[in-house]
Amino acid sequence: MELDGFLYDIQITLISLLLFHLNPCASSELTRPPLFSCDPSNPLTKSFPFCNTTLAINKRVEDLISRLTLDEKIPQLVNTAPAIPRLNISAYQWWSEGLHGVSRHGKGIRFNGTISAATLFPQIILVAASFDNHLWYLMSQAIGKETRAFYNEGQGMGMTFWAPNINIFRDPRWGRGQETPGEDPLVVSNYAVSYVRGIQGDSFEGGELKDGHLLASACCKHFTAYDLDNWNNVNRYIFDAHVTEQDLADTYQPPFKSCIEQGQASGLMCAYNRINGVPNCADYNLLTKTVRGQWGFQGYIASDCDAVAVMHDNQGYSKLPEDAVADTLKAGMDVDCGSYLLKYTNSAIQQKKLPESEIDRALLNLFSIRMRLGLFNGNPRGLEFGNIGPEQVCTQEHKDLALEIARDGIVLLKNSNSLLPLPKDRINSLAIIGPNANTSQTLQGNYEGFPCKNITIFQALQSYLKSAVYHQGCDAVNCTSVATNEALAVAKDADYVLLVMGLDQTQEREKYDRTDLVLPGKQESLIKSMALAAKKPIILVLLCGGPVDISFAKDDPKIGSILWAGYPGEVGGIALAEIIFGDHNPGGRLPMTWYPKDFVKVPMTDMRMRSEPSTGYPGRTYRFYNGVKVFEFGYGLSYSNYSYEFVQVTPEKLNLNQLLPAKARKIAEPDRYVSISELGNKYCDSIKFSAKIAVTNRGGMVGKHPVLLFVRQAKFSNGSPQKQLIAFRSVRLYAGERAEIDLVVNPCEHLSKANKDGSLVIEEGSYCLIVEDKEYPISVVL
């Protein structure tokens, strides 16, 4: 929910006037100094202990809060926090977005100054398809640098970015699935850790933040079990998600746990929806007991925008507005994206529904983050990250990285008779047809910024073949009107025909879930017509975040190649052209299952992951779905063929009796298992082992190839996954090259499963490690 442009301009003007009042040296030009508190030129600064950088942050914050009146405290509890001139405290905007680049959405970043663009990386679902942790880290590191440049240039009102989105892509219709790293908890968890470490200025391995200081602040969202926006008259504001403890434990919660424990995220956002009747933002068990108590979270918790208001206005959960305010603050939330806390916190205190101590608790978390960002240490331009300026935005390095991610993410779904790559020296004409072929907007996805450059797929292909011709084919992506005859005339004269179809933000986005899983309007009929008219089998390129059922194209011999390109970002067209003409060997793999069109019979509101054969419920994601698939999770072709071999796995038999704590062993028949919670980290570390896998590129091109290691339990029981991804590594191999990679298997994490009560256990029995067509048996003995 966004302020309109008029209100936003007024907000900017008022803050600018306030800054000028606080700092008479402030520039009245377009480029202004960055917002900061504790200006050393202000005589008050020296008298405030909270401005003393030699003190611990918690001591500084406690001093600051002790100086605030209640009337000054309450306005700090909303995302647009005003300045407090008498204490030389600047205004602050908590809401900025950085999903796959510095975004024009949110309230904290302006593009109307010296910096007018930012590197726009591919949308996250395509980023995930690279299965490359290091690439993910480099991308978020680049976003962090560019956000700091905006701030230093006076074009930022905050450094807290509400990303990454680490909800599981549970249902293929979800309009925001494009924002996520896909459906697998391990992939999403790894992505969360990589993103948080990169944008916050940590090392790839973690643990290197200097005194906790942040380059920028990451916020993992939307906590938790949030993956429905607006479907069949059920919207995200009123949805009550009925979730089992088992599904919470092994699907919905792991990414957030990793984000906090391993990534050390400094922010968390609670979601609109309720879980089993209780709104996320009012759930003490979730926000305080689990997040802070069990996971050790040290950051701030924000509500999704107007989520506090929704509790009263939409859900009817809170009888009075003051109840909503009290419920959320008592649960552990700190800042309201919206105005409810600004309006009703004072009356909640007067009505004795809320003690002032809860406000102080929230402010401790909020001001601690601002201090970790260095915004109470004087002018940021003179501090640790002060040398990051406009010259570090839209750099060639960042644009090259965006190109590399797009190249490595694009997935080759079909390539009959090696139609691709096209022969550069033996092609005279190429027809490029489709509503997504000559637009740069579709490439951007949602939560986009203003990209450094705009190039369409057609323009990128023209750089290879100037004689390439284009026709839109449909009036728009919804394809209600088709210019079939004109498009056919273009197609019939060409050596090759390439169709660029799929979806865009009119078909899937925030607040808008799909109702079907097929291509919009008359796209399918246009594709079939072009395939019949073309001289050779055609090439189909799909731009979309969520999957579509293209079984017709998969099975049609006149459609020779299919590429899925997600929403590939500002240079995604170049990446596609390089793949089509053989300057890059595709290696991306699908991070989500592609379901058949009749999957829409399954209610989107059914949160169960596991199948229930007795009722015909098919389950969800590759781990539990037992129905027909159009394409599997992890599927992806290459111009090369790869072979695999298990070189060494130690041990073949895992005897958990050795050093096993007696209290962890449960040997009652019929199931024999050990409880992970009783084992402890020391024991779990002691039983880790390595799986050494050889990979050989048997093709004629160099290729980057993600190796995915799965495990399958021989005996399915109590809702075991059909198989589970436990490790992955991307390896670059020249033609004919062989490499050996070591993947660590942690039995406590990788061989365990959740029981119905949500507890994790390892069961006695046989397991198989799986890499493509190779399997390696191991056994667990109690």
Secondary structure by P-SEA (a helix, b strand, c coil): ccccaaaaaaaaaaaaaaaaaaccccccccccccccccccccccccccccccccccaaaaaaaaaaaccaaaaaaaccccccccccccbbbbbcccccccccccccccccccccccccccccccccccccccaaaaaaaaaaaaaaaaaaaaacccccccccccccccccccccccccccccccaaaaaaaaaaaaaaaacccccccccccccccbbbbbcccccccccccccccccccccccccccccccccaaaaaacccccccbbbbccccccccccccccccccccccccccccbbbbccccccccccccccccccaaaaaaaaaaacccccccccccccaaaaaaaccccaaaaaaaaaaaaaaaaaaccccccccccccccccccccccaaaaaaaaaaaaaccccccccccccccccccccbbbbbcccccccccccccccccccccccaaaaaaaacccbbbbcccccccccccaaaaaaaaaaaccbbbbbbbbccccccccccccccccccaaaaaaaaaaaacccbbbbbbbcccccccccccccccccbbbbbcccccaaaaaaaaaaacccccbbbbcbbbbccccccccccccccccccccccccccccccccccccccccccccbbbbbbbccccccccccccccccccccccccbbbbbcccccaaaaaaabbbbbbbbbccccbbbbbbbbbbbbbcccccccccccccbbbbbbbcccbbbbbbbbbcccccccccccccbbbbbbbbbbbbcccbbbbbbbcc
